[in-house]
Amino acid sequence: MDRLRDYSIPFKGLKEGKHLFNYEIGEGFFELFEQPLIEKGDVKAEVELNKSSALLTLTFRVDGNVETVCDNCLEALTLHVENESLMYVKFGIEYDEPTEEIIVLPHEEHEINVAQLIYEFICVALPIRHVHPEDENGNVTCNTEMLDQLNNYLVEEGTEEEQDDDIDPRWAALKNLVDKSNK
């Protein structure tokens, strides 16, 4: 957890206005998190802190490449990530996160750790599905041996009539009632 201190921003001694903090995000950063979605990466994170008397505005910009696992063939996959996000830090009695964009820090706090926020903004920049891109001919570039192995274990679903035959007769009576009410 001591390595997380590298991502703490001491805001108490800063003058009002904008302040820039740059971070080089590598493999060591992703090891700080349990169950990382991302194994490795080379990402530049820029945090712009705009300090005013009432609140802190944090603008996060992340840009780089990360290594994750392909959803299709389970091999390593490098993806480009780019994101810009805002966070607002207000001050109150105790720590709270009332919305996704607002953090409330206790009045006595003098710094904010941005490691978790940087990690989350990198993850948000990832596409929903992590798959190898198609080549110029439209062919899948995933590991074909692994795809073949996975296809061997693929279970085909039967037709709706076959599935209806497998239904317990007590549930079939209920299904008939539902079907009649939908007409």
LINTAPE-V13938 format. One line per field, one symbol per residue. ss: DSSP state (H for helix, E for strand, C for the rest). phi: phi as a letter, one per 30 degrees, with the letter a starting at -180 (. if undefined). burial: # if it has 24 or more other ideal C-beta (glycine too) atoms within 12 Angstrom, else .. A space follows every 50 residues. Layout:
# LINTAPE-V13938
ss=???
phi=???
burial=???
This chain:
# LINTAPE-V13938
ss=CHHHHHHEEECCCCCCEEEEEEEEECHHHHCCCCCCCCCEEEEEEEEEEE ECCCCEEEEEEEEEEEEEECCCCCCEEEEEEEEEEEEEEEEECCCECCCC CEEEEECCCCEEECHHHHHHHHHHHCCCCCCCCECCCCCECCCHHHHHHH HHCCCCCCCHHHHHHCCCHHHHHHHHHHHHHCC
phi=.dddddcccdcdddddkcbcbcbccbedddddcdhddcdbabbccccccc cbdcacccccbbalbbcbcdddcicdbcbdbaabbcbccccadbdabdbd cbbccdeddbabccedddedddddddddccbdddddciddcddddddddd ddcdcddddddddddddeedddddddddddddd
burial=......###.#.........#.#.##..##.##...##.########### #...################.#....#.#.#.#.#######......... ..#.#......####.#######.##...#.#.........#........ .................................
